[in-house]
Amino acid sequence: MSSSLRKNKHFVTLMTAQAISSLGDWLSIVAIITLVGLKWEATPMQMSFIILSLALPMALLGPISGTIADRMERKTLMIFSDVVRGVLILLLTLATKVWMVYGCLFLIGIFSSVFVPAKNGKLKELVQDEHIKGAISLSSTIDSSTKIIGPLVSGILVSTMGTYNVFYIDSATFFLSALFILLLPKALNETEAVEGMEKKGGPSFKEEIKVGMGFIKESRFLLYGLFLLGVSLLILQLSDSQIIVLLRELTDVSPDLFGYTVTGAGVGMLVTGIFLSKKTEYNAFFYMCFGVLGIGIGFGTMAILTYYDLSLSLLWVPALGFLAGGSAGFVFIPFQAAAQVKTPVHMTGRVFGVVNSTTTTATIIGPLAGGGLATIIGIIPSFIVTSSLLIVLFIVSVSVRNKVEEGEKDVTESQSRTQGATTL
């Protein structure tokens, strides 16, 4: 973290709240899967609805949630979202049927879909444009770290303390996150904008959603970058969800190999986040293109080495996981950072609501399509196909790179952007 960001106490407070809340997310997921999958002996279809219940509202409600995040005071919205999610996690301790779990998770997904764009908008308020790339990289690093630490901690807590005690701890993380957010300032320009909209009868909710979508269409980088992000994530999920099936093809497969591979991918993304957090100026689209290539090479090499049943899989499989995870970081982090820079503060909710909706949709469709593809053509050919698709996407992206960069409109300057004008 740069010295400027370290001195920004409001940014540090927001990142602390994000770290606590993200860690709690992973605590609950492992505990829920343990409860429903092991104790209640749910069917495979019932298990698939666990993640779907949480992800579906985030995929469907992204643009709407983003507009809400732009219309309302973000600090209040984030606190409300955290408190409600904390209560919903507590209600999980009372659930006796799997449909009750689905209901709680669906509601948690709704409020998570509001929290994410509100957090991104608040980040834009608190950090100057020249430091926003480092801030986004650090935010992504926190997310990557919690994905590594969270499941590990949750597994230990579930085995030592029991599932329901983990729910209590997870609920407490949301309340603690809300307390940290309470320390953040309210944005003066945002408060005045909301009041002005109420008094003057500003644009309707539907019109605001159209404005947000129109803003993305006007920017070649945002439009093609979002396309590149969504398609690459979709293709990534085709194979990512089937890695455990691929690893079963190896003669010397270890029971711990999948865990090491996931850890390697998480560490790779973490390293990328740390690397990018130290850079303030870089070509986001360039990094995204080569990130896509890196993912393709990682998955393709993994399939080829599996086909030849190469020994010492405990070494090369996690290493390729590290390559794929690090490359994925070069796709996701630069896009988010550049999108923050290019988007005026009063539109961040709508823009990142669409981004969140796109990425969540890809994570839903990808695993389903990946399972079907592997069933039809086989696991190794499916990895070769997805690897080839990513390499083709890289070639196409590089070929249009000049058009994207030359036609990019500068939308980072906005009269409504009044950095630093905050009030308690």
Steps between C-alpha positions, in 0.01 A plus 500: 500500500635842405567759769213715368252215543640412842444858612141494373332381820156477340634272225674279759173482694307396188756232414485369857122472475533325162754250637277412797187469286675294226646263756151453643363414155736204471437387858128464430534327162712214637275467806183490286644238265605292802155530658293427189738259327620289793249532784184525288639276220364723223480372144741632232218712355423647842868583544511676163216728613710616799737708287225584251281649776782733599620591151171538313386827661845652446484406131146621441492811717842650420381804297212566741720467810761726341239769436386476862863543607518822295169642624548437872770596748754221463619491860144443625435243230812300587422500872141390435621224267750370757250505788230319299747236382618451857140437609439262209806295593359469852171376352693215336549352848121456518467336158373142505424454130717559196247745349550724805872510419418590139277786617763646734773470236281667236439796731871514589575508126263795453669709768847392382407626152435841658811501719752439219418804278453716809847400621654575161328839494623579851851404396480751217390769748783437743798459266647750256506395134879476489492236777190309389688223316705418807185509712314258272801267489508495879126436515539206260796372704277496809235301312763250379646464849162430659429235234816321619467560874120482533436136401802386702385684815140389447601136468694519825216680681232262372698197617590647841198715587213366291301644211262721697778672694658591165170665402516709819858604422410578139205715612731689733735580208219683319411702810868582556532609136198729547669662802809581294287643219326716758833681543507606135391850393196575294563652158379859483458500123310171513265619774424821313442309176246271666322790666495692175354202318223471757417869492519557127351170393810374319516214250297189571655178626461339157659800328799487734561135414497598131746782570738254668477254211546787253815616678654154460407492130668837442835376629674254271721383783211436739291334229767270355679461834176379660447265205856367537457462876166321472598265217838412652336433838235285331765296316710486818206356694447233234827337607545634852190314622630173352860503629427233760369273220816562294726420793332161544659400167847505658649176628685661792215733602507594869186569708650840582588593141180694433547705817858582401384602152232736634753643745750548217239690297413717798865576569552585131217754509633634829848552352347678198301725730809593700695566179231725353446683830855635470438636148306821446524518121452207265308405186197316635389352167853369429507315832150363441599356160805319632309389808257318270796339320653388830177330612477320166861381517455384859191290431630366168831390653316337790289296256799393289712394800202312642454320168864381519448420872813689605629408844571742786151651468534653847751739342377586153122509559513766777760690292259513205224598742726786610545605134126491430412686821764766446388546140138529608608781732642685200156481337282596795704755695607737216143512365354587839768763562461661157122494529525685833723765342275549197169505688375817674424450868124549455483212249725240664207308646331454164820412315623251758150360542516399133855368547394293801198367313717399202762319706243322717307383194824358357569313823152346487495398133867395482491199737173372350637527145833352610333192643302450179805550279711253702218244487466528122863510381698386805691687769840540329352614164277748687809658659668518159189670357480760775873565475470550125202734543700716741795517261265599216347765727852631568574524126172682431555737794852590388376561144239753618716654772592810296136567409396468863771735624472753216124526526492520878326809629624670810218470752701534817443875531161595634374818657311296752828343612603701804768299669557565863174688562371291786317559819425291805 
